[in-house]
Amino acid sequence: MQPFNIFDCNSSIEGKFFLEASAGTGKTFTIEQIILRALIEGSLTHIEHVLAITFTNASTNELKMRIKDNLSHSLKQLKEALNSQTVSLPRYLNINSNVKQIYMKIRNALSTLDQMSLFTIHGFCNFVLEQYFPGRRLIHKNPSLSHPQLILYHIRNYLKQDLWKNVLFVEQFHLLAVRYNVTSKYTSSLIDKLLTSYSQKVPSYLPPRSTTMKQITRWHQKIRPSLLDFPKQSFLEQLIALTSGFKKQPFSILDDLEHFVDLLYSSETHSTLFSFFKIAETFNFKHRLTRYKPCPAFTLLEEMSWIELTLQFCNLDTIFNTLLRDVQFHLKQNYTPWLSPDESVLALEKLLLSPEAQPVVDSIRKRYQLVLIDEFQDTDKYQWNIFSHLFLPDEFLGSLFLIGDPKQSIYEWRNADLPTYLKAKSSFSEDMQLQLINNYRATPKLMQAINLMFGKISPFLEIHGYPPIEYYPLNPQSTETFEVTPYYAPIHFFLYENIKDQALWIFSEAERLKKEQGIPLGQMVILVSDSKQAFELMSYATLPVAFSKNKSILHLTETYVLTIALLEAILYPENYEKISKILLSTLFGLSIDEVTSKKEKYTIYFQSLQTYILKYKFLATFYHIMCTQGEVLLKSSQGDLIFQEMEKLCGYLDTISSYPHHQLLHLKNFSETGMWEEELTISSYSEDLETLKITTIHSSKGLEYEVVFCPGIDRNKKNKSSSELLREMYVALTRAKKQLYLPISKQSSSLQKISALTNYVKLVGVHSSPYDLAIDLSQKYSELFSYSLSTQNKQITKTFSLPPLKTFSLKAPHPKTIFSFSSTKFMLDTHKDQQYFSPSKLLSKQQLPIGEKTGVLIHKILESIQFHLLQDADYLKSTVMRFVKHSHLEGFEDTIVSLISKTFFSPLPFASQTFSLSQISPNKMFRETPFLFLENDELWQGTIDLLFEYKGKYYIIDWKTSFLGETTSDYSATNIAIYIHQEKLDYQGKIYVKATKKFLSQFDINDDVEFGVIFIRGIDTNGNGFFTLKNAFKENLNFNPKATQKYQVYH
């Protein structure tokens, strides 16, 4: 390859070049100078004709700033030259050049810099698709909705139209509906799961419905002759008896067995034959007991592979993948053909290579006069197909630079493809293959040591079918010198016994360098292999240290989840579930009992924080919380890192918006789009010069530090190739400007450990261990290499006296007391008659147990039930069983199913009309709706069990599991009225109705709202168990929540 010097007039920049730029050779400087030189020499007429492509959004921003600064500096030089001042102009500027004309051209370029095309690869693909293929980019686009909102819109549309029936059987979809229950707090809803997965590749999926149905039909036809001489009742009895030979499951299969045998002996074939997953799971081979005895009925099913076929038919992961694949197809047909960035690359490649795209190709070629593709070693074959088709042929008359370094290709997991790099390189003639040969980063001695180390490996890399990649020594251009006293060579090996020993040596040496050499801690870095190693080292830190990542600050800790939970608790303090989530987290560290007993107190606390955040913004609120909770957080394993990240994230969100609701929406939108990592990259890197940096080798790429410690190269890595380990070591060692420290474990006396360092020793092939390598290099090249034992370094005995923390406080507004009907339960002042629900009263076995736990579980079941599946008895029972398993209600499943069925199918005689809950559309209801409402200058908090609209009217339902008697007649309107008056439920209804009316008024709805109470234990078709409070509101209801009356009630 030919040496390239941007300042050498003999080094042309007109043509098509492959430029190899090793670490520290001034690659970005060369790029900005190529653009400047092209403007000055005239091969570039205007800055808008430049196309520059790099790897990340952060890189594009940095490159743009560098280009802007370079143009500004050149403009200043040219202006001084016009004033006849002696200035140093660029060496490639011809002495006869028209300086004034060049000045005008540079000034114009600087003022129109935003017109330059500067993209990531995916940004370029999206730009071309939108500009030249607008009809194919977005089929449906609504400017008022974000991308994730449009995706969500189309997913909901898909489900509303029951389009899943094209790929799934009803039985399969019901299984998904149970797993992804829409209101369960423990699982995400099916819609949420589809939204977070819509751009993922689908690994496996079910065959087409028609194929499956043919399979079921063939199976049924094949087994039917064997059943002719097998009595149906005998077949069923054998299967029932067989259950004793298998491990007992938490569900009953008796009803399923009857249904299955009925279908098996039916003359018609039903898809349901393969849907009895409970039977298949019960009779699974792994559940067989020693007392198992085979029977002819089950033997026949085994021979026909019924269990395997059923488990395949009911495999939830495969069912979901099949649904996801069809949803993706729907999105591509109705919204956008490219759901992920990588798909946009594939789509553009396919479009550009088609004959119909030739006018587009010609237009793009005419648009650009200079194309620069940076980090080309991280390009894959599809990206290269695009660039080679557009800019490599002679029809492209502009200049092309492909710039990269195969030694720094460490992103194989991002589809980086070295064969593609070498294939592209072979497309250029040898005189067009250039390299930068000068290093401007490292001191001369350090560069000499690095050259010596990597020069020992030849070839540096080998890819089958291509010429080998060699390491070419670089010429040091830095004039800096650096010597450590006591003497350590530029590359110093130190031995350690364990992670603690290693960490203490590093922190001690960093402190010494700061004190004796004046190097700020912020100019030193510890390069680790992964976050686990970083946290291990940080646990022994004796200096201020920060884990800096070039990815998102939210990638490896709870920061993202905690920030969302904190914002939701502040914005929705009336929602017990939301405040409980943050109270149980690392931030507060409370137990479930503490949260339950003090929930009203914390509701008031978060209500006061809501006022605080609106007045002082999010970051100040975070500091305010940390004044009391900081110690709890910092005691957790990653508390110090989470504190740093939350601090940065709160500050970042304050720059986005001063409204916390907007901040929450913005934060959630990050997770939906997957684009938040790069957007928050700037927040992940600390500029604090008093903080020692820790980062991964991958994240350090493109960065430089005065001093580098490299424990990451001595970390065991089992799943990496020798080539990748060598490239990681190269990246790690070339980050240093002055001093490099390489650790060697005393325990790894052999080469059994697989690390970047042991891999290097194996490739060199003359040393038995890294220790032997260090001894050999130190003896032969003592000016370049040295080594020491960790015991030679004095132990840290110094204690630090930290100055008192300077704090400030902002006055928090005085919070109002918040009342709820549960909080006043134990504070009322009149003893009431408890005849309806005496705990000592003996209940029959058909009655549910009395108590708050029963009420909570029944409420949870009612919250989770999907109305459109109520007629499915199997669904209803499986839902109930899921909730009552291992609870005090286990064994009452049939009773609960019966009560719930009556609840939803019994007519409810409201004042305006009579109907049953089964008639309500799921799209016209809200369940478990929290509210905070001001009444008589008192804040009331509550949760409405069910709010819905039916035929233009609005209704509220409140569920009650209170015990009034064992027969439904005990729940007559008269008895309920007495109970309601005693328990002040009429006042509760009044508050709920007022809160609902206020909510509806936001939508210009001023209709009346009816409040009904359903007593689950007593509901029937004769009107018992239901009471409407409409007439009670005519009375003047007064209620003092501060009273001290006590009573017992179970809601």
N, C-alpha and C positions, 0 to 999 in steps of 0.2 A: 504494500500500500504506500501511496505517496504522502509525504508530510504536507500538512496544510497550515498556512499561516495567513490569517485574514488580513494582516497588514502588508503582506508581500504582494506587490502589484502583479507579479508573475503568477500568483495563484488566482486563477479565474474563478468568478462566481456565476458565470453564464454557462449553463448546460445542466446536465443531470448527474448528480454526485451521490456517492455512498460514503458518508463521513462517520468514522468510528471515533468516539470520544470517551476515553477512559476517565475514571474518577479523578476529579481535581484538575482537569485540563482546560477548564473555562468554557464548557459547552454552551451555557446560557449566554455568556459574554459573546461567544462567537456568533450565536444566532442573532443577537441584537445588532452586532456589527455588520453581519451579512445584509440585514434590512437597510441599515444606514448607508452602507457602501452601494447597494443596488439603487438607492435613491440618488446618491451623488453621481454615480457613473451613468445613470439614465436608463438602465435596463428595467427599472421600476418607475413608471410614470406617476403613480399615485398610491398612497398607502392602502386604499381599498382593494387593490389588486394583489394583496398579500394574503395567503392562506397559511396559518400556522396551527398545527395540531399537536397537542401534548396529552399526557395521560390522565390527569385529574383536574377538577375545577380549581383546586388550590394552585396547581401548577400554571394554569392559564392566567389566573389573577396575578401570580408572581411575575410571569413572563411579560404580561402587559405593562406592569409597573416598571420593569427593567427596561423595556423598549421606550417607554415614556421618559424615564430618567435619562437614558442615553441620547434621545433626540433633544431633550432640553439642554443637556450639557453641550452637545454639538452646536445647537443654536446660539448658545452663549459665546462659544469660541468663534463662530462665524461673525457674530455681531461685533466682537472685539477686533477681529481682523478687518472688518469694514471701517472701523475707526482708526485703522493704521497702527494698532497696538501689536506688540510682539507677542504672539500666542503660538501654542503648539497645535497645529492642525493635524488631522488624520494623515498618516504617511501615504495612503493611497490617493490622496487628493492631488491632482495634477497641478503643477505650479502655474499653468496657464488657465486654470479653471476660472469660470465666472463666479466669484464668491457671492455676489449679490443674488444671482439667479439661484444658486444652490441654497442660499439663506432663505429665499422665498419658498423654495420647494420643501425645505425641512420645516419651516413654520407652518406651511399648509398641512404637512403630514401630521404635525403635532396637534393642530387644531381639529383634525378630522380622524384622530386615532381610533375613535369608536367605530369607524366604518371598516376597519381591518377585520378580516374573518379569523377569529381566534377561538378554537373549539377544542373540546375533548373529542375523541373518535365518535362517541355516541351523539354528542352535540352536533357534529358535522353531518352524521347520517340523518338525524331528525331535521336539520336545516334543509338538506337537499330534498328530503321527502315532502316537507311542507312547501318549499318554494317551487319545486318542479313536478311533484306528484300530489297536488292538493286533494284531488278526488279520491286518492287511496289512503291518505293519512288518517283523517277522522271522518267516519261516515255520519256520526251524530255529534255535534259540538254545541255546547251551551256555554257561552262566555261567563254566565253567572255562576257556574258550577266548576269546582276543581276536578282534576283528573280522578282522584279517588271517589269523589261524590258521584261522578258519572258512572264509574265502574259499579258503585253500590246501586245506583238507579237501575242499571241493566241487570244486575244479579237479582234484585227484587222483582223486576219485570219477568225474568225467566221463571222464577218460582211461582209468581202469581198466575202465570199462564199454564202451570203444571207441565212445562216442557220437558221436565225430567222423565216423564212417562215414555219418551222416545228411547231412553237408554236403560231405565230401571223398571223393575216390577214394583207394584204398590208395596209388597211385603218388604222389599229392600229399602225403599224410601222411609218406611215406618221405622226401620231399625236405625237409620240415620237421625230421624226426628227424636228418637229416644236418647241417643248418644249426645247430640248437640241440642240440648234442651234450651229453648229460647230464653227462659227466665231463671235458669239455675245459676247460682253464684259460683258454682264449682267448675262449670264448663263454659266454653264460648258457644255462642249460638251458631247455627249452621251458616247463616249469612256472614257473620264475622269470620268464620273459618274460611269461607270461600273468598272473602275480601282480602284476607292476608295471604292467600295461596294462589291467587288468580294468575300470577306471572311465573309460577313454578313449573318445572318440567314434570310430567306425569310418568312415573316409572312403570306402572302396570295397571291394567284396567280390564274390566269384564268384556267378554265377547258381545256382539250385538244381541239384542233381545230375541230376535228371530232365531239366531243360532242356539241360544240357551233354551228356547221353547221347543225347538226340534230335538234337542238333547233330552229334555224332560219327557217329551212324547215317546221317543225311542226307548228310553229307560222304562217307562210305564208299560209299553207294549211288550217289552222283553220280560218283565216280571209277572205280567198278568196270567200267563199259562200256569205258572207255578202256584198261583193262588186258587186255581179252580178246585183243587182237592184239599184246600186248607181252609177250614171253617173260619169265618171272620171273627167270631167271638173267641175262638181258641187262640187265634193270632194275637188278639188284644190281650187276653189273659196272660199269655206267655211273656209279652213285653212288660206288662205290669209287674209280674213276678220277677222278671229279670232285674228290676231296679235295685233289689236288695243285694245284688252282686257288685254294685258300683258305689263309689263314695257319694254320700248324701250331698246334694246341692242346695243352695239357699232359695230354691224355687221349686214349685210343684210342676210335674209334667203329666199328671193324670188326664186333665182336660185335653192337653196337646196330643196325648197318645190316642185318645178316642177320635179326635178330629183327624189325625193323620191316618188312622186305619180306615175311617170312613172314606177319605179321599183315595186311599190306596185301592179299595175295593169298588170305587165308583167306575162307571163305564166311560166317563169323561176324564180327560187329563187336565189337571190344574197346575199352575206354576207354584201354588202353595205347597206342593209335595216336597220341595227342597227348602222350605222356609222355616222348618221346625228346628231352629238352632239349639233350643233348650234340650230337645231329645238327643240331638247329635252330641252336644257337649256332655250330657249326662252319661251317654253310652260310649264316650271317648275311651280309647284303650288305656290312656294314662290314669283313668279313674277306677280301673278294675281292682276289686278286692280279692283276697285269697279265696273267699267263699264263692267266687263267681263260677257259675255253671252255665255252659252254652245251652241254647234252645233252638229248635228248628226255625222259628220266626226270625230271630236275630241273625242266625247263620245265613239265612236267605238275603237279608239286608246287607250283611257284610260282603257276601259274594257279589252283590250288585253295586258295591262301593257307594252305598247311600250316604253314609256318614261323611266320606270325603267330598262327595258332590254337594252335600248340604252345607258343610263348613265353607266350601268355596263360594257357594251361592250367597252365604250370609257374612262373608268376610267384610267387616266394616271398612277397613282401609282400602280394599279394592273397590268397594261400592262408592266410597267418597272420591277416589281417583277417577272413577268412571263419570260421576256427576261433575267433577271439576273439569275434566276433559271436554265434556259437552258444554259446560258454561263458558269455557275458553273459546270454543267454536262459535257459540252464540255472541260473545263479545267481539270476536273478529268479524262476524257477519254484520253486526248491528252498531258497533262503536268504532273500533280501530283494529286493523289487521295485526298490529305489533304491540303486544302487551308488555314486553320488557325491552330494555335497551339492546340486549344481544339480538333480539328478534328484529329490531330495526336495522342492524348491520346485515343480517341474512336477507332481509327484504330488499334493502337497497342494492346488495350485490346481485340478487336475482333480476331486479328491474334494470340495472345498468347494463347487464350482459345481454339483455334481450335486444333484438334488432330495432324494435319500436322506440328504444330509448336513445338512439343516435343523436337526434336533435338536442336532447338534454345534455349528453356527453359533450357535444360541440359547444354548447352554451357555457358549460362549466369551464372548459378549456380556454375559451376566450375571456372568461371573467378574470382568471388569475394569471399573473406574470411571474410570481415567485411562490413556490410551495415548500414549506418546511415541516417535516414530520419528525417530531422529537420522540425520545424513548422508544425508538423503533424496535428494540429488542423485546418489548412487551406486546408486539403486534401478533395477531393470529392470521391464519391463511385467508379467512374471509375478508378481513380488513385489507390485507395486501392485494387481494383480487380487485377490490374497489380502487385502491390507489394506483395499482399498476395499469388498470384499464383506462383510468382517467388521465394519468400524467406521465406514464413511461413511454408511450408511443411517440413517434416523430411529429404526429399531428398536434401534440401539445408543444407550443413554441416557447413557453416560459422555462424558468429554471426550477429544478427539483433538488432538494437535499433530504436524504434519509439519514437521520442522526441517531446513533445508538451505541451500546456497548454490550456485547454478548456476555461479558464477564459479570455484568450486573443484572442479568435476567434471572430474577428470583421470584417471579410471580407466575409460576406454572399453574397454580390453582386459579389464576384469572385467565387461563387459556393462552398465556405467553408461550410462544412456539419457536424454539431456536432453529429447527429445520426451515421454517418459513423465513427467518432472518437470513439464513445462509443461501436459501434459494433466491431471495431478493438480491442479495449481494452479488450472486453469480450473474445477475441480469446486467450488471455494469461492467464495462471493460476495465482492465487493471489500472489504466491511467485515470479512470474516474473513481477509483476506490481510494479514498483519502483517510488520513488519520491525524489527530491532534497529538503531538509528541511532547509537549511541554506541560509540566505540572506546576500549578501556582498555589497549591494548598499546603503541602508538607514542607518542613524544613529540609535542606539538602541531605542531612544525615538520615533523617527518617525516611525520605524517599529512596535513598540508597539501600536502606535496610529492607524496605518493601520490595524493591526491584530484585534484591538478592533472594528473598524468600520465594516469590512467585516465579522467578526465573529458574528455580530448581525443578519446576514441573514443565515438561515438554513432551507432547503438546499440552497446552493448558486445558483445552476441551476437545473432544472428538465426537462428531455426529456422523453416523454411518451414511455413506454416500456423498459426503461433502469434504472439502479440504479441511484439515485440522485448524483449530483456532489457537494461535500462539500468544504468549504474553510478551509484549514489547516493552522494554524498559523505558521509563519516562525521564525526561530531562528536568531536574529541579530548577525552578526559576525564582523561588522564594529566597529573599535575602535575610530572612530571620534566622537567628540561632537560638538554641535553647539547651541548657545544661542543668541537670538536677543534682543538688548537693545534699546528702552524700551521693556519689556518682551512680546514676542509673543511665544506661544507654537508651537511645530513642525507643527501642523495643525492649521492654523489661518483662521477664518471666518471673512469676512468684508462685511458690508452692503453698498449698493449703490442705488442711485435713478434712474439714467439713464445711457446710454452708455458712455456719456462724463464723468460723475462722476466716473464710474468704471475705465475708461481708465486713468484718471488723478491720481487716487489712486494707480493704478498699476505702472505707470511710476514714481510717486513720491517715492514709496516704493523701486523700483528697484534702483533708484538713491541713496537712503539712504543706501541700502545694499552694494552698490559699495563703497560709501564713508566711511561708518563706519565699515563694515565687510571685506572690501577688496575683495569682490566677483566680478570678471569681468562680465560685461554685457553679454558677450558671453557664460557664464555658467548659464545664466538664460533663461527661456523660458515662453512664454504665449501660452497656449494650447487652441485653438479655435475649434469650431464645424465645421466651413466651411470657405471658402475664403471670403464670404461676411462679416462675423463677424471680420475677420482679417483686412479687409480694413476699416471697421468702427472704430476699435480701432486705426489703424495707422493714421487715419485722425486727431486724437488728440495727436499724439506722441510729447513728449517733450524731447525724447532721440533718439539717432541713433537706428533705428529698421530695421530688414529685415524679410520678409516673406519667410521662408524656407520650401520647399516642398520636400518630398521624391519622388514625381512624377517628371514629366518633368517641367523645368522652363517655358515651353511654353504652359502650360496646361490651364491657366486661364486668360491670358492677350493677348495683341496684339503682343507680342514680336516676335513670329514666323512669323506672316504675315508681320510685319514691317521690319524684317531682310531680308526676301526674296525680298520685294519691294525695299528696299534700294540697295541690291546687283544688282538687275535687272536694276535699274535706272543708277547705276554706270557703269555697263557692256554694257548697250544699251542706251546711252544718245540720240541717234537719234530717239528713239521710244517715241513719245509724250505720248502715252497711259501709258507706264511704268513710265515715269518721273512724269506724272500727278498723278498717283496713290500714290506715296510717298509724293508729294507736298501737296496733299489734306488730308494726314493722320495726326495723332497726332504729328508726328515728326516735321512737318513744319507748319501745321495749316493754310495753305493758302486757300483762297476762289477760286471758279471756275473762277471768273473774273480776279483775280490776276494771276492765272496759265495761262489763255488764253493770257493775255496781255504781259506776261513776259516769254513766253515759250522758245524763243530763248536764253534769258539770262540764264535760268536754264539749257538749253541744254549745253551751254558753261561751266556752273558750274559743271555739272556731268561729262562732258568730262575731265575737269581738275582733278576731283576726281578719274577718271579711271587711269590716270597717277600716282596719289598719292598712290592709293591702291597697284598698281604693285610695287611701290618702297618701301613703308613703311608697307604694310600688312593691314589687315582689322581692327584690334583693334586700331591702330594709326589713321586710317581714321575715325573711329567712334569718337574718341576723338577730331579730327580736326573738324568734323561736329558739335559736341556738343559745341565747343567754341562759335558758333553763334546760334545754335538751342537749346541748353540745357535749356534755360529759357522757351521756348515754350513747350518743352516736360514736364518739371517739373511742369508746371502750370496745366497740365491735371490731371484727377482724380487718375490715377494709374501711373503717370509719374515717380515718384521715383522708383517704383518697376520695371517698364519697363526699366529704365536706368540701374539698377543693372543687370537685366536679359540680356539685349542686350550687356552690357559690358562683361558678362561672356560668352555669346554665341559667340561673335566676337573672344574672346580669344581662346575659344574651337575650332572654325573653323580654326584659324591660326595654331593650332597643327595638324589638319587633313591634310592641304595642304597650300602651299604658293600661289597657283593659285586661284584667285577668281572664275573662271569658275568651278573648281573642288569643291570649297566650296558651290557654289549654287547648283550643282548637288547633293552633299552630303546632303544638307539641304532638298531639295525636296524629296530625296530618303527616308528620315525619315518618311515623311507624308504618302508616298505610302506603306511602309512596316508596319507602326504602331509600329516600334521597337525603335523609338527615345526617348521615355520617359525614359526607364531605362538607355540608353546609356548616357543621359545627367543628370542623377540623381546627379552625383557628382558636377555638376555645380549649383544645386539648394540649396545647403546647405553651408551657410557662416561659415568659420572658424574664422572670425574676432572676437577677444575677446572683442572688444570695441563696438559691436553691439548687442543689445537685440534681441533675436530670437522670432518670432511668427510662429507657425506651427499648423497644424490640429492634433487632437488626433490620427487619423488614421496614419498620417505620423510620429508621434513620437514613434510608436511602435518599440522597440529594441534600443531606445536611452535613455540617462540619463543626468540629469542636476543637478547642485547644488541646484537651487531654481526653483520652478514651480508655476506659476499662472494658475488657471484653470477656466477661464470664459466660456469655452466650455461646461462644465457640467451643466451650468445654462441657456443654450440656448434652446429655445422651439423647440422640435422635434416631429412632429405629426405622421410621417410615420414609426416609429421604434417600435419594440416590447420591452416589459419590459426587457426581457432577454438580448437583444442587448444593451439597454441603460445601464444596470448594467455592462456588460462587457466593454463598453466604459469608464465608470467611473473607473473601476478597472485599465485599461490601463493608464488613465490619472494620477491617484493618485500614481501609482507605478513608475513614471518617476523620482521622486525627490530623491535626496541624503540627503539633509539637511533640507529644509524648503518647506512647501506646503501652498498655499493660495487659499481658496475657497470663491468665491463671492456669496452673497445672495441678491436678489433684494428686496427692501422694498415694491415694488408693488405686490409681489407675497406672500401675507399673507396667501393664501390658497394653496391647491394642485391642482388648476385648470390647471396651466401651466404644460405642459408635457416636462420635461427635465430629464437629467440623475440624477440630484440631487433630484427633486421632486419624481421621480420614486423610488430612494433609500429610501426616507422617507416613501413612501407608503409601500414598502416591509418590512421595519422595523416595521411599524404599530403602533407606540406608540406616534408619534408626529403629530401635526396639520399642521406644515409647516417647511421648512428648517430653519427658524429663531428659532423656538422652539427647533429644533434639536441642533443648535449651542449653545443656552443658556444651554440646559440640559447637553451636553457634557462638556462645559466649567466649569460648576459648579461641576460636578461629577469627572472630570478628568482634573483638572486645569493644571497639568504638561504636558498634552498631547494636549489639545485643548484650544483655546482662541478665542475671537471675539472682534470686534471694529466697531464703526460707521464711515462712511467715513468722517464725519465732524470732527472726532477726529484727522484726519491726516491733517497737515497744508497744506494750499493751496500753490500752486507753484507760487512764485512771483519772483523767480530768473531769471535773464536774462543771456544769454550766449553770450560771445564775441568770435566769431570764429576767429582763426588766418587767415591772408591773405592766399588765395589759391596759392600754388606754382605751376606754370604752365611752360610748355615748348612749343616751337613752332618749327615746321618743315617747312622749306621753300617749298612752293608749286610752281611747275613749272608754268611759265607764260602761260596762256591759249591762244590758237589761236581763232580768231573770226570764227564763223561757219555761213555760208550763206545758205539760202534756198530760193526757188522761191516764197514762201509765204512771207518771211521776206523782200524781195526786192520789193514786190508788191507796197509799198508806198514810194519807194526811187528812182524811176527812173526819169530821168530829162527832158524828152520831152513830151509835151502834145499830146495826140493821138486823132484821130478821133473816136468818140464813136457812130457812126451811127448804129452799129450793135446791141447795147444793151442799148440804152437810157432808163433810168428808167422811164422817163415820158411817154414813148410810151404806148398806151393803148393796152392791150393784150385781145384776145378773151378768152372766158371761157374754151376753149379746151386747152389753153396753160398754162404751169406751171408758177407760180409766179417767178419773177426774184429776185435773191439775194443769198447771201452766205448760208443762212439757207437751201434753197432748195438744193444747191449743197451738203451740208453736209449730209442731209437726204437721198438723192439719193445714195450717196457713201455708206452710212451705209447699205442700202438695197442691193446694189450690192455686198458688202462684205459678207452678210449673206446668200445669195441665194445658195441653193444646186443645182449644175448643173444637177444632174441626176433626179431631180424632176421638172425640168422646164416645162415639158409637162403637168404637173398636174395643171390645172387652179385654182383649189381650194387652192392648196398649195401656188401658186404664189400670189393669192389675199390675203390670210390670212397673209402671210409674210408682204406684203405691208401695210395692215391695222394695223398690230402690230406696225409698225414704225411710221405711220403718225397719229395715234390716238392722239387727243388733240394737234395736231400741226397745223401750218398754211396750211399744205397740205391736211388736212382732207377734203374729198369731191372730191379730185382729184385721188382717188384710181384707177378708170378705166383707166384714162389717163396714169398713171404711169405703170400699168400692160401692157397696149398697147405698150408704149415706151420700156419697158424692153424686152418684147417678140420680138420686132423688133431688138433690140440690139443683142440678142443672136441667132436669127435665120436668120438675114440678112447676105449675103455673104460678106466677107471682102477681097478685092483684093490686097493682099500683093504682093510684087515684085516676090517672089519665088513661091507662090501658093495662090489659093483662097479657102476659107472655112468659116464656121460660128463658132461662139464660142460654140454653142451647140454640136459640134463634138469633143470638147476637153475632154480628160479623166480627171476626178477630181483628179486622182493620179499623174498627171503630170503638176501641176500648183502651184504657190505661190500667195497668195493674200495679199495686204497691206504689202509689204516687205520693211522694213526700211533699209537705208544704210547711211554710212558716207564715203565720197570720196574726195581725194585730187586732185585738178585740178588747174594748174598754181599757185601752192603754196597757194591755198585757199581751206579751208575745206567746202565741200558742203554736206548738209543734205537733204534727200528726202525720199519719200515713193513711191514705184512702185505699182500702182493699181493692175496690173495683169501681172504675168510673167509665161509663159508656154512653153511647148514643143509639137510640132505637126509634126508627120512624120519626126522626126529627125532634125527639124529646131526649132530655139528658137525665141520667140516673146515677145514684151512688148506692153501692152495696157494701155493708159491713158484715164480715163473717163473725159468728159467735159460736164457741163450743161450750158455752156455759151450761151447766146441768140444772134443769128445772124439774126433772122427773123421768121415769122410765118409759112412759108412753107418750105418743105424739099429742094426745089430748092435754098433757101437762103444759104443752107449748101453745095453748090457745091465745087468741089476741088479748083476752082479759089478763091472763097470767103474765104475758110478756109486757103488757102496759105497766103493770105493777113493778116488775123487775126493772124496766127501763127508767121509771121515775126514781126508784131507789138508787140506781147506779149512775144517775145524772146523764144517761145516754141521750136524752133529748137535747141537753145542752151541747153534747158532743156533736150530734147531728146538725145543730144550728151552726156551729163553727165550721164543720165540714162543708155545708151547703154554701155558706158565705165565701169560704176560701175558693170553692169551685166556681162560683159566680164571678169572682174577681178574676180568676184565671180565664174564663170564657170571654170576659169583656174585652180582653186584649185582641180578640178576633171579631169584635163587634157582634158578639152573641149575647143577647140579654134575656134569653129564655129562662123559664123556671127550672129548678132542679129538684127532683124528688129523692128522698133518702130512705132506703129500706134496710132492715136488719134481718139476716137469715140465721136462724138457730139450727146449726147443722144436725144436731141430735134429734130435732123434732119436726123437720120439714116433711110435708106430705102433700098429696094432691087435694086435700080438703081445706087447705088454707092455713093449717097449723104450721108453726115454726117460722112464720113470716110476719113482719110488722112494718108498716110504713109510718114515718114520723111527720108527714106533711101537716096533719092537723095539730100536732103538738106545738108547732112553731108559732101558732097564732097566740099562744100564751106568752106573757112577759117573763122569759126565763132569766133568772139571776143566779149566779154561781160564784162563790168565792174560792178560787184555787188555793188560797193561802190558809184555808181552814184546816183543822187537824182531825177530821173524822176518819176513822179506820174502817175498812171493810175488805172482804175477800172476793175477788172476782177473777175469772179466767177468760181472757179475750182470745 
